[in-house]
């Protein structure tokens, strides 16, 4: 029998296939991680930007509006590069009323079930009625949306 000096074609093909499978698995793993971290980065930015909007209290979030993040930072010293980036970031604000509670409705209900003594106390009590508005504010920034429940007092 003759001694071989190299590998056969079949052995080389099997080695190439094994290496190709390992490389494709590694590429799939890295692309999945990159997608995950990109999504995480987008959610983090959305959270920071929306908390900036919520930090202005009653100024933003109780109406339908479109603003740029640059409008929020006019009072602050910000680098020109960051200000330009904020100027290019548009925010769509949507507000929807969910529930309006008026305490006068509760007082009317209480009169229907109150005893005579309690009814007299209700009639002599000062008017403390106020309304409470519960709504949902949605911020859309760069095709990402986040929503918050908001309580508005008069």
Secondary structure, DSSP 8 states (H G I E B T S, - for coil): ----SS--HHHHHHHHHHHHHHHHHHHHHHHHHHHHHHHHHHHHHHHHHHHHHHTTTTSSSSS-EEEEGGGGGTTS---HHHHHHHHT-EEEEEEEEEEEEEHHHHHHHHHHH--HHHHHHHHHS-----EEEEEEEEEEETTEEEEEEEEEE-
